[in-house]
Amino acid sequence: MNVDLGDLNAFLTVARAGGFREGARLSGGSASALSDAIRRLETRLGVRLFNRTTRSVALTAAGNGLLARLEPALSEVANALDVVNGYRDRPAGTLRLNIPVSAARLALPEIIPAFLAKYPEILLEIITEESFVDLMAEGCDAGIRYDERLEQDMIAIPIGPRKQRFAAAASPDYLARNGTPQHPQDLLDHPCIRGRFASGAMFPWEFEKDDQTLEVAVKGPFIMRPGGGTDLAVEVAKGGIGIIYLFEDWLTPFFKNGSLVPILKEWWPSFPGPKLYYPGRRLVPSPLRAFIDFIRAWPLQK
């Protein structure tokens, strides 16, 4: 049976994305082109692969069966092509990374321009995502996360700063009107700018000093989603609305220009920096291998 490889890739894209529009967004193509490819494939195979309604797209039993066999097969095809790519003088191809906004802001600004300058034939695509995701299902080669529990087949290496801290801060105007907290428990008497994760859980305000650790259940008039809403939260804090708790590195520019003032500094907790993680398979795509090697040597290249 003669089946077009491009149609099989289209099937895999739609199956992973759970729909034609999302598949088009992830692949950079069009929903109509994906729909045409699936229609050709179903005609060629003589079975329906997806049940389609105006609201959803779901795999049929035949589609699930094909997906189970197709994913490892196409992965092997990609690996085989990458072996050939390894004979090139310079690595080439696409590298897709799934990272949180904080890593994009704090860990990668120096690294990425230097990496792309060294490897001009690599196309780097960054997908910002705060929640932990299945890299393979999202079509990504690797991800970056902070001290998250990884699956057993994942390999993790440090990237960016090895140690970071959370910092508490407020605007000079706010502190002049409301006073400066002297202990983390004093925050219970202040409006605070809070964060809520996609899961619905509130971002914890944790503090440590010597052998003491504590978490404060703060309250306040403003809640944002960490990542996309963080810049707005900083502006709210600068406007004197309340106290903010965020990465020290994110707030440092505002400490320097005086728009925010650090508070409770002796209580700021430290934590390990971000890690690049990727599936621990034997054959790593050459663009990812180049990135891993670049990261490992990064302190020596600066």
CORDA-V157410 format. One record per helix or strand. SS is the DSSP state (A for helix, B for strand). FROM is the first residue (numbers start at 1). TO is the last residue. If there is no record, write none. Layout:
<<SS FROM TO> <SS FROM TO>>
This chain:
<<A 5 17> <A 20 27> <A 31 45> <B 50 52> <B 57 59> <A 61 85> <B 93 99> <A 101 106> <A 109 118> <B 122 128> <B 142 145> <B 154 158> <B 163 170> <A 172 178> <A 184 189> <B 191 196> <B 202 202> <B 205 209> <B 212 216> <B 219 224> <A 230 238> <B 243 247> <A 248 256> <B 261 263> <A 265 267> <B 268 268> <B 270 272> <B 275 279> <A 286 301>>
